[in-house]
């Protein structure tokens, strides 16, 4: 109908009517776009609110797990260092404990499995990260992804280059099986093993001692400087950003 009126106005050379009809068309298009934009914005805000709630819950779980992981790895590193101090003659000689022998025998593998944030992974894979209005949160989440990837690469290198003392020097270690109960299923009995070692023979084996020193350096790097500590610190930063956002009413 509008196009017909514009065409008739052209034939009559009624330029005022032509201009008026064009303005009406443009206003209609503009209002339509504005309504669509408003509807999309409302959808985005609803999705953002749902995402932030899911993200916050994911962050709480991941932060708790990462703190437990750090505590376990630092305890293992301290045990390795305690055994190394004895073997390298830094402290008075004594027999190594079973825990120290076990830590030495597995020092080639830090055993770190870093999980991710399911809500963030889903949003990123869907290409919907643009719904996040908080630029600092977007950067922090991207940084967390980078640190997770860095941790995975460091772990891969540590596993590949680690010196497996138990495999290379089986004569220095003796595996001792023991029974434990699984926390998630106390009724089930789980068989595991720890290693006992010949500390004196181990301290005299130069290749084994060099391997242990190398393992300890890698274990420390994966735990402290480049691995789980920076990753865990980034998780805590994201939690703080989210909590500050909630307090501000975002």
One Martini backbone bead per residue (centre of mass of N, CA, C, O) as a GRO file, in nm:
protein
  250
    1UNK     BB    1   0.060   0.061  -0.023
    2UNK     BB    2   0.294   0.260   0.010
    3UNK     BB    3   0.421   0.211  -0.270
    4UNK     BB    4   0.176   0.309  -0.426
    5UNK     BB    5   0.174   0.598  -0.318
    6UNK     BB    6   0.459   0.671  -0.414
    7UNK     BB    7   0.408   0.618  -0.715
    8UNK     BB    8   0.179   0.824  -0.748
    9UNK     BB    9   0.347   1.067  -0.653
   10UNK     BB   10   0.553   1.053  -0.881
   11UNK     BB   11   0.354   1.095  -1.118
   12UNK     BB   12   0.259   1.380  -0.981
   13UNK     BB   13   0.502   1.522  -0.842
   14UNK     BB   14   0.465   1.471  -0.517
   15UNK     BB   15   0.718   1.538  -0.307
   16UNK     BB   16   0.593   1.555  -0.030
   17UNK     BB   17   0.463   1.277  -0.024
   18UNK     BB   18   0.717   1.120  -0.074
   19UNK     BB   19   0.870   1.214   0.177
   20UNK     BB   20   0.658   1.126   0.382
   21UNK     BB   21   0.656   0.824   0.314
   22UNK     BB   22   0.958   0.773   0.365
   23UNK     BB   23   0.957   0.857   0.661
   24UNK     BB   24   0.753   0.645   0.753
   25UNK     BB   25   0.925   0.402   0.672
   26UNK     BB   26   1.175   0.472   0.845
   27UNK     BB   27   1.030   0.472   1.117
   28UNK     BB   28   0.935   0.180   1.102
   29UNK     BB   29   1.212   0.052   1.087
   30UNK     BB   30   1.328   0.174   1.344
   31UNK     BB   31   1.116   0.059   1.540
   32UNK     BB   32   1.169  -0.236   1.470
   33UNK     BB   33   1.467  -0.240   1.556
   34UNK     BB   34   1.418  -0.149   1.848
   35UNK     BB   35   1.242  -0.387   1.931
   36UNK     BB   36   1.447  -0.607   1.867
   37UNK     BB   37   1.669  -0.496   2.052
   38UNK     BB   38   1.505  -0.512   2.313
   39UNK     BB   39   1.447  -0.814   2.301
   40UNK     BB   40   1.747  -0.904   2.292
   41UNK     BB   41   1.830  -0.767   2.554
   42UNK     BB   42   1.639  -0.929   2.734
   43UNK     BB   43   1.761  -1.203   2.665
   44UNK     BB   44   2.054  -1.140   2.748
   45UNK     BB   45   1.995  -1.075   3.048
   46UNK     BB   46   1.879  -1.350   3.116
   47UNK     BB   47   2.131  -1.512   3.032
   48UNK     BB   48   2.331  -1.368   3.214
   49UNK     BB   49   2.202  -1.436   3.486
   50UNK     BB   50   2.216  -1.743   3.453
   51UNK     BB   51   2.521  -1.758   3.410
   52UNK     BB   52   2.622  -1.624   3.674
   53UNK     BB   53   2.501  -1.834   3.860
   54UNK     BB   54   2.646  -2.082   3.740
   55UNK     BB   55   2.933  -1.971   3.766
   56UNK     BB   56   2.944  -1.936   4.073
   57UNK     BB   57   2.908  -2.234   4.139
   58UNK     BB   58   3.154  -2.334   3.979
   59UNK     BB   59   3.367  -2.166   4.131
   60UNK     BB   60   3.327  -2.284   4.413
   61UNK     BB   61   3.406  -2.571   4.336
   62UNK     BB   62   3.683  -2.511   4.202
   63UNK     BB   63   3.815  -2.372   4.443
   64UNK     BB   64   3.798  -2.608   4.638
   65UNK     BB   65   3.957  -2.812   4.460
   66UNK     BB   66   4.217  -2.642   4.420
   67UNK     BB   67   4.294  -2.626   4.721
   68UNK     BB   68   4.323  -2.927   4.761
   69UNK     BB   69   4.538  -2.968   4.546
   70UNK     BB   70   4.752  -2.785   4.667
   71UNK     BB   71   4.781  -2.925   4.938
   72UNK     BB   72   4.864  -3.203   4.822
   73UNK     BB   73   5.112  -3.106   4.654
   74UNK     BB   74   5.269  -2.967   4.882
   75UNK     BB   75   5.293  -3.215   5.057
   76UNK     BB   76   5.447  -3.383   4.847
   77UNK     BB   77   5.683  -3.185   4.811
   78UNK     BB   78   5.775  -3.188   5.109
   79UNK     BB   79   5.838  -3.492   5.110
   80UNK     BB   80   6.054  -3.486   4.893
   81UNK     BB   81   6.239  -3.280   5.034
   82UNK     BB   82   6.285  -3.444   5.289
   83UNK     BB   83   6.422  -3.683   5.145
   84UNK     BB   84   6.644  -3.521   4.996
   85UNK     BB   85   6.793  -3.414   5.246
   86UNK     BB   86   6.891  -3.693   5.323
   87UNK     BB   87   7.021  -3.799   5.053
   88UNK     BB   88   7.208  -3.519   5.029
   89UNK     BB   89   7.309  -3.440   5.331
   90UNK     BB   90   7.150  -3.189   5.483
   91UNK     BB   91   7.092  -3.402   5.697
   92UNK     BB   92   7.057  -3.627   5.913
   93UNK     BB   93   7.072  -3.948   5.907
   94UNK     BB   94   6.800  -4.158   5.783
   95UNK     BB   95   6.531  -4.324   5.745
   96UNK     BB   96   6.283  -4.361   5.538
   97UNK     BB   97   5.974  -4.326   5.491
   98UNK     BB   98   5.711  -4.447   5.324
   99UNK     BB   99   5.616  -4.172   5.218
  100UNK     BB  100   5.891  -4.085   5.102
  101UNK     BB  101   5.931  -4.322   4.909
  102UNK     BB  102   5.670  -4.275   4.750
  103UNK     BB  103   5.734  -3.984   4.659
  104UNK     BB  104   5.993  -4.052   4.505
  105UNK     BB  105   5.871  -4.273   4.306
  106UNK     BB  106   5.646  -4.025   4.205
  107UNK     BB  107   5.804  -3.751   4.119
  108UNK     BB  108   5.746  -3.755   3.797
  109UNK     BB  109   5.427  -3.720   3.896
  110UNK     BB  110   5.211  -3.472   3.996
  111UNK     BB  111   4.903  -3.534   3.945
  112UNK     BB  112   4.739  -3.312   3.760
  113UNK     BB  113   4.382  -3.225   3.744
  114UNK     BB  114   4.224  -2.987   3.553
  115UNK     BB  115   3.943  -2.816   3.567
  116UNK     BB  116   3.648  -2.659   3.465
  117UNK     BB  117   3.394  -2.435   3.343
  118UNK     BB  118   3.102  -2.527   3.215
  119UNK     BB  119   2.959  -2.253   3.163
  120UNK     BB  120   3.190  -2.119   3.002
  121UNK     BB  121   3.227  -2.332   2.784
  122UNK     BB  122   2.939  -2.312   2.669
  123UNK     BB  123   2.941  -2.008   2.598
  124UNK     BB  124   3.190  -2.011   2.413
  125UNK     BB  125   3.092  -2.235   2.212
  126UNK     BB  126   2.826  -2.051   2.141
  127UNK     BB  127   2.912  -1.743   2.102
  128UNK     BB  128   2.805  -1.567   2.395
  129UNK     BB  129   3.012  -1.359   2.538
  130UNK     BB  130   2.858  -1.079   2.469
  131UNK     BB  131   2.658  -1.079   2.727
  132UNK     BB  132   2.896  -0.965   2.879
  133UNK     BB  133   2.947  -0.655   3.043
  134UNK     BB  134   3.198  -0.748   3.200
  135UNK     BB  135   3.518  -0.702   3.108
  136UNK     BB  136   3.679  -0.823   3.345
  137UNK     BB  137   3.545  -1.100   3.338
  138UNK     BB  138   3.624  -1.178   3.053
  139UNK     BB  139   3.932  -1.160   3.098
  140UNK     BB  140   3.947  -1.362   3.335
  141UNK     BB  141   3.837  -1.607   3.181
  142UNK     BB  142   4.053  -1.606   2.961
  143UNK     BB  143   4.292  -1.640   3.156
  144UNK     BB  144   4.204  -1.910   3.273
  145UNK     BB  145   4.226  -2.064   3.009
  146UNK     BB  146   4.529  -2.012   2.968
  147UNK     BB  147   4.623  -2.144   3.240
  148UNK     BB  148   4.511  -2.419   3.179
  149UNK     BB  149   4.678  -2.470   2.921
  150UNK     BB  150   4.952  -2.432   3.059
  151UNK     BB  151   4.919  -2.662   3.264
  152UNK     BB  152   4.889  -2.887   3.057
  153UNK     BB  153   5.169  -2.848   2.926
  154UNK     BB  154   5.339  -2.885   3.181
  155UNK     BB  155   5.237  -3.169   3.244
  156UNK     BB  156   5.331  -3.301   2.984
  157UNK     BB  157   5.631  -3.245   3.027
  158UNK     BB  158   5.660  -3.382   3.304
  159UNK     BB  159   5.571  -3.665   3.209
  160UNK     BB  160   5.786  -3.695   2.979
  161UNK     BB  161   6.060  -3.597   3.155
  162UNK     BB  162   6.036  -3.781   3.372
  163UNK     BB  163   6.193  -3.970   3.635
  164UNK     BB  164   6.144  -4.313   3.672
  165UNK     BB  165   6.249  -4.474   3.944
  166UNK     BB  166   6.079  -4.736   3.959
  167UNK     BB  167   6.156  -4.828   3.663
  168UNK     BB  168   6.480  -4.778   3.661
  169UNK     BB  169   6.491  -4.877   3.996
  170UNK     BB  170   6.367  -5.159   4.119
  171UNK     BB  171   6.596  -5.237   4.335
  172UNK     BB  172   6.516  -4.977   4.535
  173UNK     BB  173   6.221  -5.101   4.537
  174UNK     BB  174   5.909  -5.176   4.729
  175UNK     BB  175   5.602  -5.305   4.699
  176UNK     BB  176   5.307  -5.213   4.908
  177UNK     BB  177   5.020  -5.340   4.979
  178UNK     BB  178   4.687  -5.192   5.043
  179UNK     BB  179   4.395  -5.111   5.227
  180UNK     BB  180   4.103  -4.927   5.124
  181UNK     BB  181   3.852  -4.677   5.143
  182UNK     BB  182   3.607  -4.533   4.977
  183UNK     BB  183   3.446  -4.242   5.024
  184UNK     BB  184   3.204  -4.293   4.810
  185UNK     BB  185   3.249  -4.626   4.905
  186UNK     BB  186   3.285  -4.779   5.202
  187UNK     BB  187   3.205  -5.084   5.117
  188UNK     BB  188   3.461  -5.061   4.953
  189UNK     BB  189   3.760  -5.218   4.852
  190UNK     BB  190   4.089  -5.076   4.807
  191UNK     BB  191   4.376  -5.133   4.614
  192UNK     BB  192   4.704  -5.043   4.695
  193UNK     BB  193   5.034  -4.869   4.673
  194UNK     BB  194   5.355  -4.869   4.825
  195UNK     BB  195   5.690  -4.753   4.881
  196UNK     BB  196   5.992  -4.898   4.942
  197UNK     BB  197   6.338  -4.822   5.039
  198UNK     BB  198   6.688  -4.795   4.960
  199UNK     BB  199   6.849  -4.532   5.074
  200UNK     BB  200   7.150  -4.592   5.049
  201UNK     BB  201   7.149  -4.684   4.753
  202UNK     BB  202   7.017  -4.430   4.641
  203UNK     BB  203   7.243  -4.221   4.735
  204UNK     BB  204   7.468  -4.380   4.546
  205UNK     BB  205   7.291  -4.314   4.292
  206UNK     BB  206   7.344  -4.084   4.056
  207UNK     BB  207   7.106  -4.113   3.858
  208UNK     BB  208   6.883  -4.107   4.070
  209UNK     BB  209   6.956  -3.831   4.196
  210UNK     BB  210   6.927  -3.665   3.938
  211UNK     BB  211   6.631  -3.740   3.890
  212UNK     BB  212   6.520  -3.626   4.154
  213UNK     BB  213   6.607  -3.332   4.116
  214UNK     BB  214   6.447  -3.291   3.855
  215UNK     BB  215   6.167  -3.361   3.965
  216UNK     BB  216   6.154  -3.144   4.187
  217UNK     BB  217   6.163  -2.899   3.998
  218UNK     BB  218   5.906  -2.969   3.837
  219UNK     BB  219   5.711  -2.994   4.072
  220UNK     BB  220   5.744  -2.699   4.165
  221UNK     BB  221   5.657  -2.562   3.901
  222UNK     BB  222   5.372  -2.690   3.883
  223UNK     BB  223   5.278  -2.584   4.166
  224UNK     BB  224   5.384  -2.275   4.183
  225UNK     BB  225   5.484  -2.087   3.936
  226UNK     BB  226   5.309  -2.226   3.657
  227UNK     BB  227   5.049  -2.363   3.774
  228UNK     BB  228   4.814  -2.401   4.018
  229UNK     BB  229   4.840  -2.130   4.160
  230UNK     BB  230   4.765  -1.928   3.930
  231UNK     BB  231   4.500  -2.071   3.866
  232UNK     BB  232   4.368  -2.039   4.150
  233UNK     BB  233   4.390  -1.729   4.165
  234UNK     BB  234   4.195  -1.681   3.925
  235UNK     BB  235   3.946  -1.803   4.053
  236UNK     BB  236   3.929  -1.606   4.291
  237UNK     BB  237   3.899  -1.351   4.120
  238UNK     BB  238   3.627  -1.428   3.996
  239UNK     BB  239   3.470  -1.446   4.257
  240UNK     BB  240   3.505  -1.151   4.340
  241UNK     BB  241   3.371  -1.024   4.095
  242UNK     BB  242   3.096  -1.157   4.138
  243UNK     BB  243   3.040  -1.048   4.427
  244UNK     BB  244   3.059  -0.749   4.352
  245UNK     BB  245   2.827  -0.759   4.146
  246UNK     BB  246   2.603  -0.842   4.346
  247UNK     BB  247   2.634  -0.595   4.535
  248UNK     BB  248   2.570  -0.389   4.286
  249UNK     BB  249   2.328  -0.531   4.111
  250UNK     BB  250   2.411  -0.697   3.833
   0.00000   0.00000   0.00000
